[in-house]
């Protein structure tokens, strides 16, 4: 992995990717691909309608004894998803629902009505420690940028107002103006399961990550409430996870449309808790992920749906499920989900092949189509992806011979270090 000491901190998220304020609007989460694909299939709007076709192909896979998609494989998946269905059902469209309630669940009133008088730096330490105790692998704190809060879900708008506590009315979800912090938490998924994509084992790995997200966000919200502050636990609901995670210094946005962390690549799940607790914030960090992704096309090549772009970053995406106004690599998420349906399970190919997922060591060299070693700052921290082969001039390795080639690699990539 890239050591955190190799990060360059930046002042704001705009240093990492541009937001076109003239075109960007808060995202209407009823436009998410899951909702749109499910509505196209059934004529009805709802968070789970998408799964109808996927489940039909699941039964075909089981009946056909398809390798990697047996009844036992699907049973493992269903066990993995049980907790998140109980607590929050992915969080999709479930703000203030199930156990993701915006009010305390079990904290006694004398605690949540009396804020603890503790210094912000100490509170930040306590929150970080609690989150890691509950299962977070990485934790960051960001200012709650309201641009990343959803404009609405299927049913109601999200609004900010001068209220004491977060609440839901008949018209809207109301977030207090005082809630100006987001505690963002990263959970590393089981890499061995994800690497089996697109077989069902990877779906089990993803759903196990969601179950851990549900437990983690709920637990940290109750912890914050017990210290006397408001807390909104979020899985996929209420606010966009990736820009909040970037603002909290946890990673950067990749070509595959996912947050990439130096520790775990994109083999992660993200959850967050919004709060009015006075916490110190982290700064965004730059470990040159954008430059790396600009030269690497593995995720695009490995995508069975052809949903990942080979082109440069743009300000607009290919589908209404994308939200325009941010300069990034947009993914055709509807194509992606159509493959999930036909596959009978989710797909994580773009995570599985990403060199950041596979890990890094200082002996490995940058694998890209435009090597700038020894000047590239990522050179020492990238993975030598032997299973995909080197990028080099055709016939060069054969012409040099194995031993000469190894010496050439050593000199070319490591002599300056």
BAMIKOL-819222 format. One record per residue (C-alpha): x, y, z; residue in three letters. Coordinates in steps of 0.1 Angstrom, whole numbers, padded with zeros to 4 digits, always signed. Layout:
BEGIN
XYZALA;...
***
This chain:
BEGIN
+0000+0000+0000UNK;+0010+0036-0003UNK;+0021+0049+0031UNK;+0000+0078+0044UNK;+0032+0097+0049UNK;+0035+0099+0011UNK;+0003+0119+0007UNK;+0002+0155-0003UNK;-0026+0173+0015UNK;-0047+0198-0005UNK;-0069+0225+0008UNK;-0102+0215-0008UNK;-0119+0189-0029UNK;-0118+0212-0059UNK;-0080+0206-0060UNK;-0087+0170-0070UNK;-0116+0174-0094UNK;-0135+0204-0108UNK;-0171+0211-0099UNK;-0189+0232-0125UNK;-0212+0252-0102UNK;-0232+0264-0133UNK;-0243+0228-0141UNK;-0240+0209-0109UNK;-0271+0203-0088UNK;-0277+0182-0057UNK;-0285+0147-0069UNK;-0321+0134-0070UNK;-0316+0099-0057UNK;-0347+0086-0074UNK;-0325+0088-0105UNK;-0301+0062-0093UNK;-0295+0033-0116UNK;-0311+0008-0093UNK;-0344+0028-0093UNK;-0344+0036-0130UNK;-0336+0000-0141UNK;-0362-0014-0117UNK;-0388+0011-0129UNK;-0380+0002-0165UNK;-0385-0035-0157UNK;-0417-0032-0136UNK;-0433+0001-0143UNK;-0431+0009-0106UNK;-0407+0030-0087UNK;-0390+0014-0057UNK;-0355+0005-0044UNK;-0357-0033-0049UNK;-0376-0038-0082UNK;-0343-0041-0100UNK;-0337-0076-0084UNK;-0366-0093-0101UNK;-0346-0102-0133UNK;-0315-0109-0113UNK;-0334-0135-0092UNK;-0349-0151-0123UNK;-0313-0157-0136UNK;-0303-0168-0101UNK;-0328-0197-0104UNK;-0316-0205-0139UNK;-0280-0207-0127UNK;-0290-0230-0098UNK;-0311-0252-0121UNK;-0283-0254-0147UNK;-0256-0262-0121UNK;-0235-0233-0134UNK;-0201-0234-0119UNK;-0196-0206-0092UNK;-0233-0200-0091UNK;-0246-0230-0072UNK;-0274-0231-0046UNK;-0247-0232-0019UNK;-0230-0201-0034UNK;-0263-0182-0033UNK;-0270-0194+0002UNK;-0237-0179+0013UNK;-0247-0146-0003UNK;-0281-0146+0014UNK;-0265-0152+0048UNK;-0241-0123+0042UNK;-0269-0099+0034UNK;-0292-0107+0063UNK;-0279-0080+0088UNK;-0281-0051+0064UNK;-0316-0060+0053UNK;-0326-0060+0090UNK;-0309-0027+0098UNK;-0312-0007+0066UNK;-0316-0025+0033UNK;-0285-0010+0017UNK;-0298+0024+0030UNK;-0312+0030-0005UNK;-0342+0053-0001UNK;-0344+0043+0036UNK;-0335+0075+0053UNK;-0349+0075+0088UNK;-0362+0039+0083UNK;-0356+0006+0100UNK;-0327+0009+0124UNK;-0313+0039+0105UNK;-0335+0062+0126UNK;-0326+0098+0130UNK;-0335+0098+0167UNK;-0318+0078+0195UNK;-0328+0042+0196UNK;-0317+0031+0231UNK;-0297+0060+0246UNK;-0314+0074+0278UNK;-0327+0109+0275UNK;-0304+0124+0302UNK;-0275+0115+0280UNK;-0286+0126+0246UNK;-0301+0158+0260UNK;-0269+0169+0276UNK;-0238+0174+0253UNK;-0206+0163+0269UNK;-0182+0192+0274UNK;-0151+0178+0257UNK;-0125+0195+0236UNK;-0130+0189+0198UNK;-0096+0173+0194UNK;-0105+0148+0222UNK;-0139+0142+0207UNK;-0124+0135+0173UNK;-0100+0110+0189UNK;-0130+0093+0207UNK;-0150+0091+0175UNK;-0121+0076+0156UNK;-0114+0051+0183UNK;-0151+0041+0186UNK;-0155+0037+0148UNK;-0125+0014+0146UNK;-0138-0005+0176UNK;-0171-0011+0158UNK;-0153-0023+0127UNK;-0141+0006+0106UNK;-0108+0000+0088UNK;-0103+0038+0080UNK;-0120+0068+0094UNK;-0120+0105+0083UNK;-0139+0136+0092UNK;-0152+0161+0067UNK;-0172+0193+0068UNK;-0207+0185+0056UNK;-0207+0201+0022UNK;-0244+0204+0014UNK;-0237+0199-0023UNK;-0233+0162-0015UNK;-0266+0158+0004UNK;-0293+0144-0019UNK;-0318+0168-0032UNK;-0345+0142-0025UNK;-0351+0105-0023UNK;-0381+0088-0040UNK;-0406+0102-0016UNK;-0394+0135-0001UNK;-0369+0163-0003UNK;-0340+0168+0021UNK;-0339+0203+0035UNK;-0319+0222+0061UNK;-0336+0243+0088UNK;-0331+0259+0122UNK;-0345+0229+0142UNK;-0330+0213+0173UNK;-0329+0177+0160UNK;-0332+0159+0127UNK;-0367+0150+0118UNK;-0391+0138+0091UNK;-0423+0157+0083UNK;-0450+0148+0059UNK;-0432+0170+0033UNK;-0395+0166+0039UNK;-0365+0152+0057UNK;-0353+0181+0078UNK;-0316+0183+0088UNK;-0306+0209+0114UNK;-0284+0237+0102UNK;-0261+0229+0131UNK;-0252+0195+0116UNK;-0220+0204+0098UNK;-0198+0173+0101UNK;-0196+0139+0084UNK;-0177+0110+0100UNK;-0168+0088+0070UNK;-0159+0052+0075UNK;-0143+0027+0052UNK;-0148-0011+0055UNK;-0124-0033+0036UNK;-0143-0061+0018UNK;-0131-0097+0018UNK;-0106-0096-0011UNK;-0106-0133-0016UNK;-0144-0133-0023UNK;-0143-0101-0045UNK;-0115-0116-0067UNK;-0139-0144-0077UNK;-0160-0119-0096UNK;-0183-0123-0115UNK;-0192-0155-0097UNK;-0217-0154-0067UNK;-0189-0154-0041UNK;-0182-0118-0050UNK;-0218-0109-0043UNK;-0215-0125-0009UNK;-0184-0104-0003UNK;-0202-0072-0013UNK;-0233-0079+0009UNK;-0211-0089+0038UNK;-0196-0054+0035UNK;-0231-0039+0035UNK;-0240-0058+0067UNK;-0209-0044+0084UNK;-0218-0009+0071UNK;-0252-0012+0087UNK;-0238-0023+0121UNK;-0211+0003+0120UNK;-0231+0033+0111UNK;-0258+0024+0136UNK;-0233+0018+0164UNK;-0214+0050+0158UNK;-0246+0071+0157UNK;-0257+0057+0191UNK;-0222+0064+0204UNK;-0224+0101+0193UNK;-0259+0104+0207UNK;-0248+0090+0241UNK;-0223+0120+0242UNK;-0252+0144+0237UNK;-0251+0152+0200UNK;-0273+0146+0170UNK;-0264+0118+0146UNK;-0278+0106+0113UNK;-0265+0071+0104UNK;-0262+0066+0066UNK;-0254+0037+0044UNK;-0262+0047+0007UNK;-0289+0071+0018UNK;-0291+0108+0025UNK;-0258+0119+0010UNK;-0232+0109-0016UNK;-0205+0088+0001UNK;-0176+0092-0023UNK;-0172+0130-0023UNK;-0175+0131+0015UNK;-0148+0104+0017UNK;-0125+0124-0006UNK;-0131+0155+0015UNK;-0122+0134+0046UNK;-0089+0125+0031UNK;-0096+0088+0026UNK;-0090+0083-0011UNK;-0096+0096-0046UNK;-0120+0089-0074UNK;-0109+0063-0100UNK;-0117+0056-0136UNK;-0141+0029-0124UNK;-0163+0055-0107UNK;-0153+0042-0072UNK;-0134+0056-0043UNK;-0098+0042-0044UNK;-0079+0041-0011UNK;-0042+0034-0010UNK;-0047+0007+0016UNK;-0075-0013+0000UNK;-0080+0001-0035UNK;-0117+0001-0044UNK;-0123-0032-0025UNK;-0143-0012+0002UNK;-0177-0001+0013UNK;-0184+0034+0026UNK;-0208+0045+0053UNK;-0211+0077+0073UNK;-0227+0095+0102UNK;-0238+0131+0099UNK;-0235+0151+0132UNK;-0234+0184+0150UNK;-0206+0172+0172UNK;-0177+0197+0171UNK;-0150+0177+0154UNK;-0117+0185+0138UNK;-0118+0179+0101UNK;-0093+0162+0078UNK;-0080+0176+0046UNK;-0083+0159+0011UNK;-0051+0141+0000UNK;-0035+0135-0033UNK;-0015+0104-0040UNK;-0017+0109-0078UNK;-0046+0085-0083UNK;-0060+0107-0112UNK;-0026+0105-0130UNK;-0025+0068-0125UNK;-0060+0061-0138UNK;-0054+0083-0168UNK;-0027+0058-0179UNK;-0044+0026-0168UNK;-0073+0009-0185UNK;-0076-0024-0167UNK;-0110-0018-0152UNK;-0124-0006-0186UNK;-0109-0037-0203UNK;-0123-0060-0177UNK;-0159-0046-0176UNK;-0182-0072-0193UNK;-0208-0045-0198UNK;-0186-0020-0215UNK;-0197+0005-0189UNK;-0164+0021-0180UNK;-0149+0048-0202UNK;-0116+0046-0221UNK;-0118+0083-0227UNK;-0107+0114-0208UNK;-0127+0128-0179UNK;-0157+0148-0188UNK;-0184+0170-0171UNK;-0214+0149-0182UNK;-0222+0112-0182UNK;-0239+0089-0207UNK;-0271+0082-0187UNK;-0297+0101-0166UNK;-0284+0080-0137UNK;-0253+0101-0138UNK;-0252+0136-0122UNK;-0235+0161-0145UNK;-0213+0190-0134UNK;-0183+0172-0120UNK;-0152+0165-0140UNK;-0146+0128-0137UNK;-0148+0094-0154UNK;-0185+0087-0157UNK;-0197+0051-0157UNK;-0227+0039-0176UNK;-0242+0024-0144UNK;-0274+0012-0162UNK;-0253-0010-0185UNK;-0235-0022-0154UNK;-0267-0033-0137UNK;-0281-0049-0167UNK;-0251-0072-0167UNK;-0257-0079-0130UNK;-0292-0090-0139UNK;-0281-0113-0167UNK;-0253-0127-0146UNK;-0276-0135-0117UNK;-0252-0118-0093UNK;-0234-0085-0089UNK;-0201-0080-0107UNK;-0168-0066-0092UNK;-0145-0071-0121UNK;-0134-0035-0120UNK;-0124-0039-0083UNK;-0108-0072-0088UNK;-0084-0061-0116UNK;-0075-0027-0101UNK;-0038-0028-0091UNK;-0047-0008-0060UNK;-0069-0036-0048UNK;-0041-0061-0052UNK;-0017-0041-0030UNK;+0017-0025-0035UNK;+0053-0031-0026UNK;+0083-0010-0030UNK;+0099-0036-0054UNK;+0071-0032-0079UNK;+0071-0009-0109UNK;+0044+0012-0124UNK;+0023-0007-0150UNK;+0010+0018-0174UNK;+0010+0027-0211UNK;+0030+0059-0206UNK;+0057+0052-0181UNK;+0075+0083-0168UNK;+0098+0066-0143UNK;+0118+0076-0124UNK;+0098+0109-0122UNK;+0064+0094-0114UNK;+0056+0098-0077UNK;+0037+0065-0077UNK;+0066+0045-0090UNK;+0076+0029-0058UNK;+0041+0020-0047UNK;+0025+0002-0075UNK;+0018-0034-0081UNK;+0036-0056-0106UNK;+0006-0072-0121UNK;+0022-0103-0135UNK;-0011-0120-0142UNK;-0019-0092-0168UNK;+0017-0089-0182UNK;+0039-0059-0186UNK;+0034-0030-0209UNK;+0065-0028-0231UNK;+0075-0026-0267UNK;+0064-0057-0286UNK;+0092-0083-0286UNK;+0114-0063-0263UNK;+0115-0089-0235UNK;+0121-0118-0259UNK;+0149-0099-0276UNK;+0167-0091-0244UNK;+0163-0125-0228UNK;+0149-0132-0193UNK;+0180-0123-0172UNK;+0188-0092-0193UNK;+0151-0082-0191UNK;+0151-0084-0153UNK;+0183-0063-0151UNK;+0167-0038-0175UNK;+0136-0035-0153UNK;+0157-0031-0122UNK;+0178-0004-0137UNK;+0150+0014-0155UNK;+0126+0016-0126UNK;+0146+0014-0094UNK;+0181+0029-0101UNK;+0170+0064-0089UNK;+0157+0050-0056UNK;
***
